């Protein structure tokens, strides 16, 4: 190395270069401290019109995709599996499903009451079968779910039937329509939009949820660790459901034109299906949760009793732990 080169190396860096170097070092240190970016809250939904407010909110861009992500799943059983395994952060479930999941040890919280089925869950049967008592000896398709088990219990009670008077065929709801149409079963325990499609095809509604007050309820469930660590995203999810609900009820025919194709219904059929559920506002949901455990709108004791008698849970859940009760005036 020449003397000139040594001299060049010995000269101090210009101040502008020193400042630039310091800025780069500080930026690197800050980025290392920031940690990984926060991912969208992943919400699992199976095909059910009671969850469509969130679908509509997504289609109308009422929330940012960076904040929330809707994961469309085939069955509620898949929602439960993915929620338990941490693949999703939240899910729409029936109240009996949430109770069963909690009783099995899952650390989850019900953060909202979304809807009540008023005929949107039903037993449909083939021609000539119009009453529960006529289903003696029938093959009945149903999902292996807590709610389907309760619907089956109501069917047996209504028809004065014993469990061994019928044959249960377990299959996902996505297969119910084909099974009944092709005659591989005599009846199905199912829900909208399958009910509307089967009723339009001439199958008989033998029993529905219209008289099951407080039993056929849908709720929004969040993993407890997610609720604790990402409360702002959970709040954004609740707000998105509410915005979607308001948009849906403000103009049902317009919303039906957007949502009906996904349910394989026409717009008129979708509106009729929508009339079979009651969508709860955020205020109504909060009041129901604040009234726990004796909320008259939620038949907690009866559901728990049915699940225990059916062997699906061993003991009544801890209601105060299962439900995330909002403080008065907690809404943004």
Secondary structure, 3 states (H helix, E strand, C coil): CCHHHHHHHHCCCCHHHHHHHHHHHHHHHHHHHHCCCCCCEEEEEECCHHHHHHHHHHHCCCCCCCCEEEEEECCHHHHHHHHHCCCCCEEEEEHHHHHHHHHCCCCEEEEEEEEEECCCEEEEECCCCCCHHHHCCCEEEECCCHHHHHHHHHHHHHCCCCHHHCEEEECCHHHHHHHHHCCCCCEEEEECCHHHHHHHCCCEEEEEHHHCCCCCEEEEEEEHHHHHHCHHHHHHHHHHHHHHHHHHHHCHHHHHHHHHHHHCCCHHHHHHHHCCEEECCHHHHHHHHHCCCCCCCCCHHHHHHHHHHCCCCCCCCCHHHHECCCCCCCCC
